[in-house]
Amino acid sequence: MPSFTDLQNHMDSLIRKGLQGSVFVKPFETGDTPIATLTDATGLLAVPTGYTDVGRLTKDQGANWTRDIETNDTMSLGASQPTRRDITSDVTGLAFTMQESKRAVFELHEGVDLSAVTADAQGNVSWDKPDRPRQDRYRVFVLFKDGEGADSIYFAKWGPSMQVTDRGEQAWNEGNEVQYPVTLTAFNDSTVGTALRTLWAGPVDRITTDMGFTAAV
Protein backbone atom coordinates (compact mmCIF):
# COMPACT_ATOMS: atom_id res chain seq x y z
CA MET A 1 0.00 0.00 0.00
CA PRO A 2 1.50 3.40 -0.95
CA SER A 3 2.26 5.98 1.69
CA PHE A 4 0.72 9.42 1.53
CA THR A 5 4.07 10.78 0.32
CA ASP A 6 4.08 8.21 -2.50
CA LEU A 7 0.74 9.56 -3.69
CA GLN A 8 2.01 13.13 -3.86
CA ASN A 9 3.81 14.75 -6.77
CA HIS A 10 5.28 17.95 -5.37
CA MET A 11 8.11 19.89 -7.02
CA ASP A 12 9.40 22.85 -5.06
CA SER A 13 11.37 23.95 -8.13
CA LEU A 14 8.08 24.83 -9.84
CA ILE A 15 7.24 27.51 -7.28
CA ARG A 16 7.91 30.73 -9.16
CA LYS A 17 8.49 34.34 -8.16
CA GLY A 18 8.71 37.42 -10.32
CA LEU A 19 12.14 38.56 -9.15
CA GLN A 20 12.45 41.06 -12.00
CA GLY A 21 9.84 42.47 -14.32
CA SER A 22 8.67 45.27 -16.55
CA VAL A 23 5.50 46.55 -18.15
CA PHE A 24 5.83 47.64 -21.78
CA VAL A 25 3.12 49.63 -23.56
CA LYS A 26 2.54 50.58 -27.17
CA PRO A 27 -0.28 52.63 -28.68
CA PHE A 28 -2.64 50.30 -30.52
CA GLU A 29 -2.02 50.24 -34.26
CA THR A 30 -3.60 48.01 -36.88
CA GLY A 31 -1.04 45.61 -38.27
CA ASP A 32 1.11 45.29 -35.15
CA THR A 33 2.92 41.96 -35.04
CA PRO A 34 1.49 39.68 -32.30
CA ILE A 35 3.86 38.52 -29.57
CA ALA A 36 3.92 34.73 -29.70
CA THR A 37 7.28 33.66 -28.19
CA LEU A 38 9.76 34.92 -25.62
CA THR A 39 12.98 33.19 -26.66
CA ASP A 40 14.76 31.60 -29.60
CA ALA A 41 17.93 29.53 -29.95
CA THR A 42 20.05 32.56 -28.99
CA GLY A 43 18.12 33.46 -25.86
CA LEU A 44 15.62 36.14 -24.84
CA LEU A 45 14.07 38.02 -27.74
CA ALA A 46 14.06 41.80 -27.94
CA VAL A 47 10.85 43.64 -27.15
CA PRO A 48 9.15 44.56 -30.45
CA THR A 49 9.67 48.05 -31.83
CA GLY A 50 7.32 50.69 -30.50
CA TYR A 51 6.91 49.31 -26.96
CA THR A 52 8.00 51.59 -24.09
CA ASP A 53 9.00 50.35 -20.65
CA VAL A 54 7.00 52.32 -18.07
CA GLY A 55 9.95 51.96 -15.71
CA ARG A 56 10.18 51.10 -12.04
CA LEU A 57 7.13 49.62 -10.31
CA THR A 58 6.33 49.50 -6.63
CA LYS A 59 7.80 46.36 -5.07
CA ASP A 60 4.83 45.24 -3.01
CA GLN A 61 2.35 45.35 -5.90
CA GLY A 62 4.44 44.59 -8.97
CA ALA A 63 2.00 43.65 -11.73
CA ASN A 64 -1.30 42.60 -10.16
CA TRP A 65 -3.64 40.62 -12.43
CA THR A 66 -7.31 40.60 -11.48
CA ARG A 67 -10.14 38.38 -12.69
CA ASP A 68 -13.81 39.34 -12.50
CA ILE A 69 -16.12 36.47 -13.42
CA GLU A 70 -19.92 36.75 -13.42
CA THR A 71 -22.28 33.82 -13.79
CA ASN A 72 -25.94 33.11 -14.37
CA ASP A 73 -27.58 30.20 -12.53
CA THR A 74 -30.45 28.04 -13.70
CA MET A 75 -32.66 26.70 -10.92
CA SER A 76 -34.89 23.69 -11.50
CA LEU A 77 -37.94 22.39 -9.69
CA GLY A 78 -36.99 19.93 -7.01
CA ALA A 79 -33.31 20.93 -6.94
CA SER A 80 -31.83 22.90 -4.06
CA GLN A 81 -28.72 23.84 -6.01
CA PRO A 82 -28.26 25.27 -9.53
CA THR A 83 -28.63 22.65 -12.24
CA ARG A 84 -26.70 24.79 -14.68
CA ARG A 85 -24.27 27.68 -14.36
CA ASP A 86 -23.15 29.80 -17.33
CA ILE A 87 -20.30 32.29 -17.35
CA THR A 88 -21.71 35.58 -18.63
CA SER A 89 -18.65 37.77 -18.12
CA ASP A 90 -14.93 37.08 -17.68
CA VAL A 91 -12.87 40.26 -17.48
CA THR A 92 -9.13 40.45 -16.78
CA GLY A 93 -7.55 43.56 -15.32
CA LEU A 94 -3.98 44.66 -14.67
CA ALA A 95 -3.06 47.04 -11.86
CA PHE A 96 0.39 48.48 -11.24
CA THR A 97 1.93 51.59 -9.74
CA MET A 98 4.67 53.39 -11.63
CA GLN A 99 7.45 55.27 -9.86
CA GLU A 100 9.24 57.14 -12.65
CA SER A 101 8.13 60.62 -13.70
CA LYS A 102 8.35 60.61 -17.49
CA ARG A 103 6.17 61.18 -20.54
CA ALA A 104 4.94 57.61 -21.05
CA VAL A 105 3.91 57.45 -17.39
CA PHE A 106 2.16 60.83 -17.48
CA GLU A 107 0.19 59.81 -20.57
CA LEU A 108 -1.04 56.59 -18.96
CA HIS A 109 -1.85 58.12 -15.59
CA GLU A 110 -3.49 61.32 -16.82
CA GLY A 111 -5.09 60.13 -20.06
CA VAL A 112 -3.38 62.73 -22.22
CA ASP A 113 -1.41 62.73 -25.47
CA LEU A 114 1.86 64.59 -24.87
CA SER A 115 3.43 63.95 -28.27
CA ALA A 116 3.11 67.63 -29.18
CA VAL A 117 4.47 68.98 -25.87
CA THR A 118 7.97 70.45 -26.17
CA ALA A 119 10.39 71.78 -23.57
CA ASP A 120 11.41 75.43 -23.81
CA ALA A 121 14.97 76.72 -23.55
CA GLN A 122 14.76 76.77 -19.75
CA GLY A 123 13.48 73.16 -19.55
CA ASN A 124 9.83 73.92 -18.82
CA VAL A 125 7.01 71.63 -19.95
CA SER A 126 3.31 71.92 -19.18
CA TRP A 127 -0.03 70.50 -20.19
CA ASP A 128 -3.66 70.81 -19.18
CA LYS A 129 -6.01 68.22 -17.76
CA PRO A 130 -8.48 67.21 -20.46
CA ASP A 131 -12.20 67.49 -19.82
CA ARG A 132 -12.36 63.74 -20.32
CA PRO A 133 -9.36 61.35 -20.30
CA ARG A 134 -8.45 59.80 -23.62
CA GLN A 135 -9.83 56.33 -24.27
CA ASP A 136 -6.75 55.06 -26.07
CA ARG A 137 -6.14 51.36 -26.54
CA TYR A 138 -2.69 49.92 -25.93
CA ARG A 139 -0.76 46.79 -26.66
CA VAL A 140 0.58 45.78 -23.23
CA PHE A 141 3.43 43.33 -22.69
CA VAL A 142 4.23 42.31 -19.11
CA LEU A 143 7.47 40.32 -18.85
CA PHE A 144 8.86 38.83 -15.65
CA LYS A 145 11.85 36.66 -14.83
CA ASP A 146 12.74 34.08 -12.19
CA GLY A 147 16.23 32.65 -11.77
CA GLU A 148 19.53 33.59 -13.35
CA GLY A 149 21.65 32.62 -16.33
CA ALA A 150 20.88 29.45 -18.23
CA ASP A 151 18.27 28.44 -15.63
CA SER A 152 16.19 31.60 -16.08
CA ILE A 153 12.45 31.16 -16.45
CA TYR A 154 10.52 33.88 -18.25
CA PHE A 155 6.79 34.37 -17.95
CA ALA A 156 4.66 37.03 -19.58
CA LYS A 157 1.21 38.14 -20.58
CA TRP A 158 0.44 40.10 -23.73
CA GLY A 159 -2.76 42.11 -23.94
CA PRO A 160 -3.36 43.03 -27.60
CA SER A 161 -6.07 45.56 -26.73
CA MET A 162 -6.02 47.09 -23.25
CA GLN A 163 -7.44 50.35 -21.96
CA VAL A 164 -6.80 52.36 -18.80
CA THR A 165 -10.04 52.09 -16.82
CA ASP A 166 -8.95 53.51 -13.46
CA ARG A 167 -6.35 56.01 -12.33
CA GLY A 168 -5.40 56.07 -8.66
CA GLU A 169 -4.76 59.00 -6.34
CA GLN A 170 -1.39 60.64 -5.80
CA ALA A 171 0.26 61.90 -2.63
CA TRP A 172 3.06 64.48 -2.77
CA ASN A 173 5.06 64.41 0.46
CA GLU A 174 8.53 64.08 1.93
CA GLY A 175 8.26 60.46 2.97
CA ASN A 176 7.33 58.75 -0.31
CA GLU A 177 8.14 58.94 -3.98
CA VAL A 178 5.55 60.32 -6.40
CA GLN A 179 3.50 57.33 -7.56
CA TYR A 180 1.31 56.79 -10.61
CA PRO A 181 -1.22 53.97 -10.03
CA VAL A 182 -3.29 52.72 -12.96
CA THR A 183 -5.61 49.84 -13.76
CA LEU A 184 -6.07 48.53 -17.27
CA THR A 185 -8.76 46.21 -18.62
CA ALA A 186 -8.12 43.62 -21.32
CA PHE A 187 -10.49 43.60 -24.29
CA ASN A 188 -10.75 40.98 -26.99
CA ASP A 189 -8.85 41.76 -30.17
CA SER A 190 -10.84 40.22 -33.00
CA THR A 191 -7.80 40.08 -35.27
CA VAL A 192 -5.62 38.25 -32.76
CA GLY A 193 -8.58 36.29 -31.40
CA THR A 194 -8.01 36.80 -27.68
CA ALA A 195 -7.98 39.40 -24.91
CA LEU A 196 -4.87 37.99 -23.26
CA ARG A 197 -2.04 35.65 -24.19
CA THR A 198 0.11 33.88 -21.58
CA LEU A 199 3.70 32.95 -22.42
CA TRP A 200 6.35 30.90 -20.60
CA ALA A 201 9.90 30.11 -21.68
CA GLY A 202 13.00 28.51 -20.23
CA PRO A 203 15.18 25.39 -20.48
CA VAL A 204 13.37 22.74 -22.52
CA ASP A 205 13.43 20.13 -19.76
CA ARG A 206 11.88 22.59 -17.32
CA ILE A 207 9.00 23.38 -19.68
CA THR A 208 8.41 19.76 -20.76
CA THR A 209 9.51 17.22 -18.13
CA ASP A 210 8.94 19.46 -15.09
CA MET A 211 5.97 21.59 -16.15
CA GLY A 212 4.21 18.83 -18.09
CA PHE A 213 4.11 20.15 -21.66
CA THR A 214 4.69 17.94 -24.69
CA ALA A 215 7.72 18.86 -26.80
CA ALA A 216 7.07 19.64 -30.46
CA VAL A 217 8.19 16.93 -32.87
ZANU-628910 format. One record per residue (C-alpha): y, z, x; residue in one letter. Coordinates in Angstrom, 2 decimals. Layout:
BEGIN
PT    north       up     east  resn
PT        Y        Z        X     a
...
//
This chain:
BEGIN
PT    north       up     east  resn
PT     0.00     0.00     0.00     m
PT     3.40    -0.95     1.50     p
PT     5.98     1.69     2.26     s
PT     9.42     1.53     0.72     f
PT    10.78     0.32     4.07     t
PT     8.21    -2.50     4.08     d
PT     9.56    -3.69     0.74     l
PT    13.13    -3.86     2.01     q
PT    14.75    -6.77     3.81     n
PT    17.95    -5.37     5.28     h
PT    19.89    -7.02     8.11     m
PT    22.85    -5.06     9.40     d
PT    23.95    -8.13    11.37     s
PT    24.83    -9.84     8.08     l
PT    27.51    -7.28     7.24     i
PT    30.73    -9.16     7.91     r
PT    34.34    -8.16     8.49     k
PT    37.42   -10.32     8.71     g
PT    38.56    -9.15    12.14     l
PT    41.06   -12.00    12.45     q
PT    42.47   -14.32     9.84     g
PT    45.27   -16.55     8.67     s
PT    46.55   -18.15     5.50     v
PT    47.64   -21.78     5.83     f
PT    49.63   -23.56     3.12     v
PT    50.58   -27.17     2.54     k
PT    52.63   -28.68    -0.28     p
PT    50.30   -30.52    -2.64     f
PT    50.24   -34.26    -2.02     e
PT    48.01   -36.88    -3.60     t
PT    45.61   -38.27    -1.04     g
PT    45.29   -35.15     1.11     d
PT    41.96   -35.04     2.92     t
PT    39.68   -32.30     1.49     p
PT    38.52   -29.57     3.86     i
PT    34.73   -29.70     3.92     a
PT    33.66   -28.19     7.28     t
PT    34.92   -25.62     9.76     l
PT    33.19   -26.66    12.98     t
PT    31.60   -29.60    14.76     d
PT    29.53   -29.95    17.93     a
PT    32.56   -28.99    20.05     t
PT    33.46   -25.86    18.12     g
PT    36.14   -24.84    15.62     l
PT    38.02   -27.74    14.07     l
PT    41.80   -27.94    14.06     a
PT    43.64   -27.15    10.85     v
PT    44.56   -30.45     9.15     p
PT    48.05   -31.83     9.67     t
PT    50.69   -30.50     7.32     g
PT    49.31   -26.96     6.91     y
PT    51.59   -24.09     8.00     t
PT    50.35   -20.65     9.00     d
PT    52.32   -18.07     7.00     v
PT    51.96   -15.71     9.95     g
PT    51.10   -12.04    10.18     r
PT    49.62   -10.31     7.13     l
PT    49.50    -6.63     6.33     t
PT    46.36    -5.07     7.80     k
PT    45.24    -3.01     4.83     d
PT    45.35    -5.90     2.35     q
PT    44.59    -8.97     4.44     g
PT    43.65   -11.73     2.00     a
PT    42.60   -10.16    -1.30     n
PT    40.62   -12.43    -3.64     w
PT    40.60   -11.48    -7.31     t
PT    38.38   -12.69   -10.14     r
PT    39.34   -12.50   -13.81     d
PT    36.47   -13.42   -16.12     i
PT    36.75   -13.42   -19.92     e
PT    33.82   -13.79   -22.28     t
PT    33.11   -14.37   -25.94     n
PT    30.20   -12.53   -27.58     d
PT    28.04   -13.70   -30.45     t
PT    26.70   -10.92   -32.66     m
PT    23.69   -11.50   -34.89     s
PT    22.39    -9.69   -37.94     l
PT    19.93    -7.01   -36.99     g
PT    20.93    -6.94   -33.31     a
PT    22.90    -4.06   -31.83     s
PT    23.84    -6.01   -28.72     q
PT    25.27    -9.53   -28.26     p
PT    22.65   -12.24   -28.63     t
PT    24.79   -14.68   -26.70     r
PT    27.68   -14.36   -24.27     r
PT    29.80   -17.33   -23.15     d
PT    32.29   -17.35   -20.30     i
PT    35.58   -18.63   -21.71     t
PT    37.77   -18.12   -18.65     s
PT    37.08   -17.68   -14.93     d
PT    40.26   -17.48   -12.87     v
PT    40.45   -16.78    -9.13     t
PT    43.56   -15.32    -7.55     g
PT    44.66   -14.67    -3.98     l
PT    47.04   -11.86    -3.06     a
PT    48.48   -11.24     0.39     f
PT    51.59    -9.74     1.93     t
PT    53.39   -11.63     4.67     m
PT    55.27    -9.86     7.45     q
PT    57.14   -12.65     9.24     e
PT    60.62   -13.70     8.13     s
PT    60.61   -17.49     8.35     k
PT    61.18   -20.54     6.17     r
PT    57.61   -21.05     4.94     a
PT    57.45   -17.39     3.91     v
PT    60.83   -17.48     2.16     f
PT    59.81   -20.57     0.19     e
PT    56.59   -18.96    -1.04     l
PT    58.12   -15.59    -1.85     h
PT    61.32   -16.82    -3.49     e
PT    60.13   -20.06    -5.09     g
PT    62.73   -22.22    -3.38     v
PT    62.73   -25.47    -1.41     d
PT    64.59   -24.87     1.86     l
PT    63.95   -28.27     3.43     s
PT    67.63   -29.18     3.11     a
PT    68.98   -25.87     4.47     v
PT    70.45   -26.17     7.97     t
PT    71.78   -23.57    10.39     a
PT    75.43   -23.81    11.41     d
PT    76.72   -23.55    14.97     a
PT    76.77   -19.75    14.76     q
PT    73.16   -19.55    13.48     g
PT    73.92   -18.82     9.83     n
PT    71.63   -19.95     7.01     v
PT    71.92   -19.18     3.31     s
PT    70.50   -20.19    -0.03     w
PT    70.81   -19.18    -3.66     d
PT    68.22   -17.76    -6.01     k
PT    67.21   -20.46    -8.48     p
PT    67.49   -19.82   -12.20     d
PT    63.74   -20.32   -12.36     r
PT    61.35   -20.30    -9.36     p
PT    59.80   -23.62    -8.45     r
PT    56.33   -24.27    -9.83     q
PT    55.06   -26.07    -6.75     d
PT    51.36   -26.54    -6.14     r
PT    49.92   -25.93    -2.69     y
PT    46.79   -26.66    -0.76     r
PT    45.78   -23.23     0.58     v
PT    43.33   -22.69     3.43     f
PT    42.31   -19.11     4.23     v
PT    40.32   -18.85     7.47     l
PT    38.83   -15.65     8.86     f
PT    36.66   -14.83    11.85     k
PT    34.08   -12.19    12.74     d
PT    32.65   -11.77    16.23     g
PT    33.59   -13.35    19.53     e
PT    32.62   -16.33    21.65     g
PT    29.45   -18.23    20.88     a
PT    28.44   -15.63    18.27     d
PT    31.60   -16.08    16.19     s
PT    31.16   -16.45    12.45     i
PT    33.88   -18.25    10.52     y
PT    34.37   -17.95     6.79     f
PT    37.03   -19.58     4.66     a
PT    38.14   -20.58     1.21     k
PT    40.10   -23.73     0.44     w
PT    42.11   -23.94    -2.76     g
PT    43.03   -27.60    -3.36     p
PT    45.56   -26.73    -6.07     s
PT    47.09   -23.25    -6.02     m
PT    50.35   -21.96    -7.44     q
PT    52.36   -18.80    -6.80     v
PT    52.09   -16.82   -10.04     t
PT    53.51   -13.46    -8.95     d
PT    56.01   -12.33    -6.35     r
PT    56.07    -8.66    -5.40     g
PT    59.00    -6.34    -4.76     e
PT    60.64    -5.80    -1.39     q
PT    61.90    -2.63     0.26     a
PT    64.48    -2.77     3.06     w
PT    64.41     0.46     5.06     n
PT    64.08     1.93     8.53     e
PT    60.46     2.97     8.26     g
PT    58.75    -0.31     7.33     n
PT    58.94    -3.98     8.14     e
PT    60.32    -6.40     5.55     v
PT    57.33    -7.56     3.50     q
PT    56.79   -10.61     1.31     y
PT    53.97   -10.03    -1.22     p
PT    52.72   -12.96    -3.29     v
PT    49.84   -13.76    -5.61     t
PT    48.53   -17.27    -6.07     l
PT    46.21   -18.62    -8.76     t
PT    43.62   -21.32    -8.12     a
PT    43.60   -24.29   -10.49     f
PT    40.98   -26.99   -10.75     n
PT    41.76   -30.17    -8.85     d
PT    40.22   -33.00   -10.84     s
PT    40.08   -35.27    -7.80     t
PT    38.25   -32.76    -5.62     v
PT    36.29   -31.40    -8.58     g
PT    36.80   -27.68    -8.01     t
PT    39.40   -24.91    -7.98     a
PT    37.99   -23.26    -4.87     l
PT    35.65   -24.19    -2.04     r
PT    33.88   -21.58     0.11     t
PT    32.95   -22.42     3.70     l
PT    30.90   -20.60     6.35     w
PT    30.11   -21.68     9.90     a
PT    28.51   -20.23    13.00     g
PT    25.39   -20.48    15.18     p
PT    22.74   -22.52    13.37     v
PT    20.13   -19.76    13.43     d
PT    22.59   -17.32    11.88     r
PT    23.38   -19.68     9.00     i
PT    19.76   -20.76     8.41     t
PT    17.22   -18.13     9.51     t
PT    19.46   -15.09     8.94     d
PT    21.59   -16.15     5.97     m
PT    18.83   -18.09     4.21     g
PT    20.15   -21.66     4.11     f
PT    17.94   -24.69     4.69     t
PT    18.86   -26.80     7.72     a
PT    19.64   -30.46     7.07     a
PT    16.93   -32.87     8.19     v
//
